[in-house]
C-alpha cells in the first residue's frame, strides 16, 4: 500500500497509520511524501472557510 496514494485520496493520516500497523503517527509521517496538489487543495479549502467566516461576521 502506498502512503502517498492513500493520503492524496483524503484518507486521514491517522487511518493510514493504523492500516500500516504503525503505533505512532510520526512513523507514518517519515514515509509519507507531501504532495503539492494536496497542500494547494487544503489551503484553498481553508481560504474558503476563512472568507465565509469573515463574511458572516460582517453582518453582525
C-alpha positions as CSV (number, residue, x, y, z in Angstrom):
1,X,0.0,0.0,0.0
2,X,1.3,3.4,-0.8
3,X,1.1,6.0,1.9
4,X,1.1,8.7,-0.7
5,X,-1.8,7.3,-2.7
6,X,-4.0,6.9,0.4
7,X,-3.1,10.4,1.7
8,X,-3.7,12.0,-1.7
9,X,-7.2,10.4,-1.7
10,X,-8.1,12.1,1.5
11,X,-7.6,9.2,3.8
12,X,-6.6,10.7,7.2
13,X,-3.0,10.1,8.3
14,X,-4.3,8.5,11.5
15,X,-6.2,5.9,9.4
16,X,-3.2,5.3,7.2
17,X,-1.0,4.9,10.3
18,X,-3.3,2.2,11.7
19,X,-3.6,0.5,8.3
20,X,0.3,0.4,8.1
21,X,0.5,-1.0,11.6
22,X,2.4,1.9,13.0
23,X,2.0,2.7,16.7
24,X,2.9,6.4,16.2
25,X,1.8,8.8,13.5
26,X,5.3,10.2,13.5
27,X,6.4,6.9,11.9
28,X,3.9,7.2,9.1
29,X,5.0,10.8,8.5
30,X,8.5,9.6,7.9
31,X,7.3,7.6,5.0
32,X,4.6,10.0,3.7
33,X,5.6,12.4,0.9
34,X,3.6,15.6,1.0
35,X,2.0,16.3,-2.4
36,X,2.0,19.9,-3.6
37,X,-1.5,19.4,-5.1
38,X,-2.8,18.2,-1.7
39,X,-1.3,21.2,0.0
40,X,-2.7,23.6,-2.6
41,X,-6.2,22.0,-2.3
42,X,-6.1,22.1,1.5
43,X,-5.0,25.8,1.5
44,X,-7.8,26.6,-0.9
45,X,-10.4,25.0,1.4
46,X,-9.0,26.8,4.3
47,X,-9.2,30.1,2.4
48,X,-12.9,29.5,1.6
49,X,-13.6,28.8,5.2
50,X,-11.9,31.9,6.4
51,X,-13.6,34.0,3.8
52,X,-17.0,32.6,4.7
53,X,-16.4,33.2,8.4
54,X,-15.3,36.8,7.8
55,X,-18.4,37.4,5.6
56,X,-20.7,36.1,8.3
57,X,-19.2,38.4,11.0
58,X,-19.6,41.5,8.7
59,X,-23.3,41.3,9.1
60,X,-23.4,41.2,12.9
